[in-house]
Amino acid sequence: MSSRAQSNPHASLPEAVAARLADRGATDRWQHVRSVADTVEEIGTRGDWPKTVVEATVRAAWYHDALKADSVDDWLRWIAAVDQEPDSWAATEAPKLLHAHAAAAWAVIEWSERDEEVLTAVQHHPTSHPDWGTVGWLLYVADFCEPLRDHSEKIDTASLIVLAGQGPAGLERAAARVLNHRVQWMVQRGRAVHPLSLAALAARSEA
């Protein structure tokens, strides 16, 4: 187990992510990651979510883009290191999505993360997943709505943060809106939409 895994194995996680991204000249990415973690905490405070849920989602936020400045080959090595296969759709259609799966592997290897809800949230944060629980959707909304995003004012993501803070029903509505925004954005630009995003969209349409 890593020497970091002491009484609080994740205490130095923000500093480790900051160092990784700084080493790769990705300070803008660090600002985004920190903003996502802050947004998770804001939503959690507004909605009085259980402390364990908020803490798990904050960890997922720190992990989610920690490896985004690495190379595709690096991502594939991380994924292989946990004896998993990369998403074949992403590998063919949008290799940049593999940073998410690699980040989940990094969380397991470097931080002894064992919470499956956290790992699934990290692995699928660019696309969403129809079987997600609260941690996945909370990360998904915070990732899209954090105020440093270029689209934050145009889409009024501040209102989505408030909505997501209104308990489970509010998070559900906010997540549906974010999912719709993201899928529409892809379609309008003629980009292929990941099957998991379409499955999550269909699941919400049927609910």
Sine and cosine of phi, psi and omega as CSV:
sin_phi,cos_phi,sin_psi,cos_psi,sin_omega,cos_omega
0.00,0.00,0.57,-0.82,0.00,-1.00
-0.86,0.52,0.52,-0.85,0.05,-1.00
-0.90,0.44,-0.30,0.95,0.03,-1.00
-0.96,0.29,-0.35,0.94,-0.08,-1.00
-0.98,0.17,0.98,0.20,0.01,-1.00
-0.95,-0.32,-0.64,-0.77,-0.03,-1.00
-0.90,0.44,-0.60,0.80,0.12,-0.99
-0.83,-0.56,1.00,-0.05,-0.13,-0.99
-0.91,0.41,-0.25,0.97,-0.06,-1.00
-0.94,-0.33,0.17,0.98,-0.10,-1.00
-0.86,0.50,-0.59,0.81,-0.06,-1.00
-0.99,-0.14,0.21,0.98,-0.03,-1.00
-0.85,0.52,-0.73,0.68,0.02,-1.00
-0.85,0.53,-0.66,0.75,0.00,-1.00
-0.91,0.42,-0.61,0.79,0.01,-1.00
-0.92,0.39,-0.65,0.76,0.04,-1.00
-0.91,0.41,-0.68,0.73,0.02,-1.00
-0.86,0.52,-0.69,0.72,-0.01,-1.00
-0.91,0.42,-0.67,0.74,0.01,-1.00
-0.85,0.52,-0.75,0.66,-0.08,-1.00
-0.95,0.31,-0.58,0.82,0.05,-1.00
-0.90,0.44,-0.65,0.76,0.02,-1.00
-0.87,0.49,-0.43,0.90,-0.04,-1.00
-0.97,-0.25,0.21,0.98,0.04,-1.00
0.92,0.40,0.50,0.86,-0.09,-1.00
-0.91,-0.42,0.80,0.60,-0.03,-1.00
-0.91,0.41,-0.49,0.87,0.05,-1.00
-0.91,0.42,-0.59,0.81,0.04,-1.00
-0.92,0.39,-0.63,0.78,0.06,-1.00
-0.87,0.50,-0.68,0.73,0.01,-1.00
-0.87,0.49,-0.64,0.77,0.04,-1.00
-0.90,0.44,-0.74,0.67,-0.03,-1.00
-0.86,0.51,-0.72,0.69,0.02,-1.00
-0.88,0.47,-0.64,0.77,0.00,-1.00
-0.91,0.40,-0.60,0.80,0.05,-1.00
-0.90,0.44,-0.70,0.71,0.02,-1.00
-0.87,0.49,-0.67,0.74,0.03,-1.00
-0.90,0.44,-0.63,0.78,-0.01,-1.00
-0.92,0.38,-0.62,0.78,0.09,-1.00
-0.84,0.54,-0.72,0.69,-0.02,-1.00
-0.91,0.42,-0.60,0.80,0.03,-1.00
-0.90,0.44,-0.72,0.70,0.03,-1.00
-0.89,0.45,-0.67,0.74,0.00,-1.00
-0.88,0.47,-0.64,0.77,0.02,-1.00
-0.92,0.39,-0.69,0.72,0.00,-1.00
-0.88,0.47,-0.65,0.76,-0.11,-0.99
-1.00,-0.06,0.01,1.00,-0.02,-1.00
0.79,0.61,0.67,0.74,0.03,-1.00
-0.93,0.36,0.46,-0.89,0.05,-1.00
-0.82,0.57,0.60,-0.80,-0.04,-1.00
-0.84,0.55,-0.62,0.78,-0.03,-1.00
-0.90,0.43,-0.59,0.80,0.01,-1.00
-0.93,0.37,-0.71,0.70,-0.01,-1.00
-0.90,0.44,-0.71,0.71,0.00,-1.00
-0.88,0.47,-0.66,0.75,0.02,-1.00
-0.90,0.44,-0.65,0.76,-0.03,-1.00
-0.95,0.30,-0.55,0.83,0.09,-1.00
-0.89,0.46,-0.67,0.74,0.07,-1.00
-0.86,0.51,-0.71,0.70,0.02,-1.00
-0.86,0.52,-0.62,0.79,0.02,-1.00
-0.89,0.45,-0.69,0.72,0.02,-1.00
-0.90,0.43,-0.60,0.80,-0.01,-1.00
-0.95,0.31,-0.57,0.82,-0.42,-0.91
-0.85,0.52,-0.62,0.79,0.00,-1.00
-0.88,-0.47,0.32,0.95,-0.07,-1.00
-0.87,0.49,-0.47,0.88,-0.04,-1.00
-0.95,-0.31,0.19,0.98,-0.14,-0.99
-0.91,0.42,-0.44,0.90,0.00,-1.00
-1.00,0.08,0.00,1.00,0.05,-1.00
-0.99,0.16,0.05,-1.00,-0.01,-1.00
-1.00,-0.02,0.28,-0.96,0.06,-1.00
-0.86,0.51,-0.66,0.75,0.02,-1.00
-0.87,0.49,-0.64,0.77,0.05,-1.00
-0.89,0.46,-0.69,0.72,0.01,-1.00
-0.86,0.50,-0.69,0.72,0.00,-1.00
-0.90,0.45,-0.58,0.82,0.02,-1.00
-0.92,0.38,-0.65,0.76,0.04,-1.00
-0.89,0.45,-0.70,0.72,-0.01,-1.00
-0.89,0.46,-0.69,0.72,0.01,-1.00
-0.90,0.43,-0.51,0.86,-0.05,-1.00
-0.91,0.40,-0.35,0.94,0.08,-1.00
-0.96,-0.26,0.32,0.95,0.07,-1.00
0.85,0.52,0.67,0.74,0.05,-1.00
-0.85,-0.52,0.34,-0.94,0.05,-1.00
-0.98,-0.18,0.64,-0.77,0.04,-1.00
-0.93,0.37,0.42,-0.91,0.06,-1.00
-0.86,0.52,0.90,-0.44,-0.07,-1.00
-0.91,0.41,-0.57,0.82,0.04,-1.00
-0.90,0.43,-0.74,0.67,0.00,-1.00
-0.89,0.45,-0.67,0.74,-0.02,-1.00
-0.86,0.51,-0.54,0.84,-0.03,-1.00
-1.00,-0.01,-0.73,0.69,-0.15,-0.99
-1.00,-0.05,-0.56,0.83,-0.10,-1.00
-0.41,-0.91,0.97,0.23,-0.07,-1.00
-0.83,0.55,-0.42,0.91,-0.02,-1.00
-0.88,0.47,-0.37,0.93,0.03,-1.00
-0.92,0.40,-0.35,0.94,-0.06,-1.00
-0.92,0.40,-0.26,0.96,0.04,-1.00
-0.87,0.50,-0.48,0.88,-0.04,-1.00
-0.95,0.32,-0.72,0.69,0.04,-1.00
-0.89,0.45,-0.65,0.76,0.02,-1.00
-0.90,0.45,-0.61,0.79,0.01,-1.00
-0.90,0.43,-0.62,0.78,0.05,-1.00
-0.90,0.44,-0.64,0.77,0.04,-1.00
-0.90,0.43,-0.66,0.75,0.04,-1.00
-0.87,0.50,-0.64,0.77,0.02,-1.00
-0.88,0.47,-0.63,0.77,0.02,-1.00
-0.93,0.36,-0.75,0.67,-0.13,-0.99
-0.96,0.27,-0.74,0.67,-0.11,-0.99
-1.00,0.02,-0.42,0.91,-0.12,-0.99
-0.83,-0.56,0.12,0.99,0.04,-1.00
0.79,0.61,0.58,0.81,0.02,-1.00
-0.95,0.32,0.76,-0.65,-0.03,-1.00
-0.81,-0.59,-0.04,1.00,0.00,-1.00
-0.97,0.24,0.94,-0.34,-0.08,-1.00
-0.89,0.45,-0.52,0.85,0.02,-1.00
-0.92,0.39,-0.62,0.78,0.07,-1.00
-0.90,0.43,-0.74,0.68,-0.07,-1.00
-0.91,0.42,-0.64,0.77,0.02,-1.00
-0.93,0.38,-0.61,0.79,0.06,-1.00
-0.87,0.49,-0.72,0.69,-0.01,-1.00
-0.91,0.41,-0.73,0.68,-0.08,-1.00
-0.87,0.50,-0.57,0.82,-0.11,-0.99
-0.92,-0.39,0.27,0.96,-0.11,-0.99
-0.88,0.48,-0.45,0.89,0.03,-1.00
-0.97,0.25,-0.37,0.93,-0.18,-0.98
-0.91,-0.41,-0.40,0.92,-0.23,-0.97
0.97,0.23,0.06,-1.00,-0.01,-1.00
-0.46,-0.89,0.73,-0.68,-0.07,-1.00
-0.90,0.43,-0.34,0.94,-0.05,-1.00
-0.98,-0.20,0.19,0.98,0.00,-1.00
-0.88,0.48,0.47,-0.88,0.22,-0.98
-0.98,-0.20,-0.39,-0.92,-0.09,-1.00
-0.88,0.48,-0.68,0.73,-0.07,-1.00
-0.87,0.50,-0.71,0.71,-0.01,-1.00
-0.88,0.48,-0.75,0.66,-0.04,-1.00
-0.95,0.32,-0.54,0.84,0.05,-1.00
-0.91,0.41,-0.68,0.73,0.07,-1.00
-0.89,0.45,-0.68,0.73,-0.04,-1.00
-0.86,0.51,-0.72,0.70,0.01,-1.00
-0.92,0.39,-0.71,0.70,-0.02,-1.00
-0.90,0.44,-0.62,0.78,0.01,-1.00
-0.88,0.47,-0.65,0.76,-0.01,-1.00
-0.98,0.20,-0.56,0.83,-0.18,-0.98
-0.99,-0.12,-0.14,0.99,-0.06,-1.00
-0.83,0.56,0.63,-0.78,-0.23,-0.97
-0.93,0.36,-0.18,0.98,0.03,-1.00
-0.99,0.14,-0.15,0.99,0.02,-1.00
-0.90,0.44,0.61,-0.79,0.00,-1.00
-0.87,0.50,-0.51,0.86,-0.07,-1.00
-1.00,0.01,0.07,1.00,-0.18,-0.98
-0.87,0.50,-0.67,0.74,-0.01,-1.00
-0.98,0.21,-0.66,0.75,-0.03,-1.00
-0.86,0.51,-0.67,0.74,-0.05,-1.00
-1.00,-0.05,-0.16,0.99,-0.06,-1.00
0.85,0.52,0.85,0.52,-0.01,-1.00
-0.93,0.37,-0.34,0.94,0.06,-1.00
-0.86,0.50,-0.60,0.80,0.02,-1.00
-0.94,0.34,-0.52,0.86,0.05,-1.00
-0.94,0.34,-0.56,0.83,0.06,-1.00
-0.90,0.44,-0.69,0.72,0.05,-1.00
-0.88,0.47,-0.70,0.72,0.01,-1.00
-0.88,0.48,-0.72,0.70,-0.01,-1.00
-0.89,0.46,-0.43,0.90,0.01,-1.00
-0.98,0.17,0.01,1.00,-0.04,-1.00
-1.00,-0.06,0.66,0.75,0.07,-1.00
0.98,0.21,-0.14,-0.99,-0.08,-1.00
-0.83,0.56,-0.68,0.73,-0.02,-1.00
-0.92,0.40,-0.64,0.77,0.03,-1.00
-0.91,0.42,-0.68,0.73,0.03,-1.00
-0.89,0.46,-0.64,0.76,0.02,-1.00
-0.87,0.50,-0.71,0.70,-0.01,-1.00
-0.92,0.39,-0.67,0.74,0.02,-1.00
-0.90,0.44,-0.68,0.74,0.01,-1.00
-0.89,0.46,-0.66,0.75,0.01,-1.00
-0.89,0.46,-0.65,0.76,0.01,-1.00
-0.92,0.39,-0.67,0.74,0.03,-1.00
-0.90,0.44,-0.69,0.72,0.01,-1.00
-0.87,0.50,-0.70,0.72,0.04,-1.00
-0.89,0.46,-0.69,0.72,0.03,-1.00
-0.84,0.54,-0.72,0.69,-0.08,-1.00
-0.93,0.37,-0.68,0.73,0.01,-1.00
-0.91,0.41,-0.69,0.72,0.02,-1.00
-0.88,0.48,-0.64,0.77,0.01,-1.00
-0.87,0.49,-0.69,0.73,0.01,-1.00
-0.90,0.43,-0.72,0.69,-0.04,-1.00
-0.89,0.45,-0.70,0.72,-0.01,-1.00
-0.88,0.47,-0.46,0.89,0.00,-1.00
-0.99,-0.14,0.15,0.99,0.05,-1.00
0.94,0.35,0.44,0.90,-0.02,-1.00
-0.99,-0.15,0.52,-0.85,0.03,-1.00
-0.94,0.35,0.63,-0.78,0.00,-1.00
-0.98,-0.19,0.75,-0.67,-0.04,-1.00
-0.87,0.49,0.66,-0.75,0.02,-1.00
-0.82,0.58,-0.54,0.84,0.02,-1.00
-0.92,0.39,-0.58,0.81,0.05,-1.00
-0.91,0.41,-0.67,0.74,0.02,-1.00
-0.91,0.42,-0.62,0.78,0.02,-1.00
-0.92,0.39,-0.65,0.76,0.03,-1.00
-0.91,0.41,-0.63,0.78,0.03,-1.00
-0.90,0.44,-0.69,0.73,0.02,-1.00
-0.90,0.43,-0.63,0.77,0.00,-1.00
-0.89,0.46,-0.60,0.80,0.02,-1.00
-0.96,0.27,-0.53,0.85,0.04,-1.00
-0.93,0.37,-0.51,0.86,-0.04,-1.00
-1.00,0.07,-0.26,0.97,-0.06,-1.00
-0.94,0.34,0.00,0.00,0.00,0.00
